[in-house]
């Protein structure tokens, strides 16, 4: 992961209201939502979490593609959570 990517990830965690120490301690990092807000973003987040679960349960590595897909889905989850957090303030 490049330095710019690491900085972007840290900035997104901050936007989502997630503290780095909390992440390192393994504390919950879920973003709280008010019912009825951002239904499409919430649906996307649910779908991504489901995809992550299915990828985790899949057998074999698939030539490295499964591992890469898991990371990309985790990155997408982070992006959607950050978007929801920003949307909640506007």
C-alpha positions in Angstrom: 0.0 0.0 0.0 1.5 3.3 -1.0 1.9 6.2 1.4 -0.8 8.2 -0.4 -3.2 5.3 -0.1 -2.5 4.9 3.6 -3.1 8.6 4.2 -6.3 8.4 2.2 -7.5 5.4 4.3 -6.7 7.2 7.5 -8.5 10.3 6.3 -11.6 8.3 5.4 -11.6 6.6 8.8 -11.5 10.1 10.3 -14.4 11.2 8.1 -16.4 8.2 9.2 -15.8 9.1 12.8 -13.6 6.0 13.4 -10.5 6.4 15.5 -7.4 4.5 14.6 -6.8 3.4 18.2 -10.3 1.9 18.2 -9.6 0.0 15.0 -6.3 -1.3 16.4 -8.1 -2.5 19.6 -10.6 -4.3 17.4 -13.5 -2.2 18.6 -16.6 -1.9 16.5 -16.3 0.5 13.6 -19.8 0.5 12.3 -21.4 3.7 11.2 -24.7 4.4 12.9 -27.6 5.4 10.6 -30.9 7.1 11.2 -33.8 5.1 9.7 -34.8 6.4 6.3 -31.5 8.2 5.5 -29.4 7.3 2.5 -31.3 4.1 1.6 -29.2 3.4 -1.5 -25.9 3.8 0.3 -27.1 1.6 3.1 -28.3 -1.0 0.6 -24.8 -0.9 -1.1 -23.1 -1.2 2.3 -25.3 -4.3 3.1 -24.5 -5.8 -0.3 -20.8 -5.3 0.1 -20.8 -6.8 3.6 -22.6 -9.8 2.2 -20.1 -10.1 -0.7 -17.2 -9.9 1.9 -18.9 -12.8 3.8 -19.2 -14.9 0.7 -15.7 -14.3 -0.4 -14.4 -15.2 3.1 -16.4 -18.5 2.9 -15.2 -19.3 -0.6 -12.7 -22.2 -0.9 -9.3 -21.9 -2.4 -7.4 -18.8 -3.5 -8.4 -18.7 -7.2 -4.9 -17.7 -8.2 -4.8 -14.7 -5.9 -8.0 -13.2 -7.3 -10.1 -14.1 -4.2 -7.7 -12.4 -1.9 -7.5 -9.3 -4.1 -11.3 -9.3 -4.3 -11.6 -9.4 -0.5 -9.3 -6.4 -0.1 -11.2 -4.5 -2.8 -14.5 -5.2 -1.2 -13.1 -4.1 2.2 -11.9 -0.9 0.6 -15.3 -0.3 -1.0 -17.0 -0.8 2.4 -14.7 1.9 3.9 -15.5 4.2 1.0 -19.3 3.7 1.4 -19.1 4.2 5.2 -17.1 7.4 4.7 -19.7 8.6 2.1 -22.6 7.9 4.5 -20.8 9.8 7.3 -20.3 12.8 5.0 -23.8 12.6 3.7 -25.1 12.6 7.3 -23.5 16.0 7.9 -24.9 17.6 4.8 
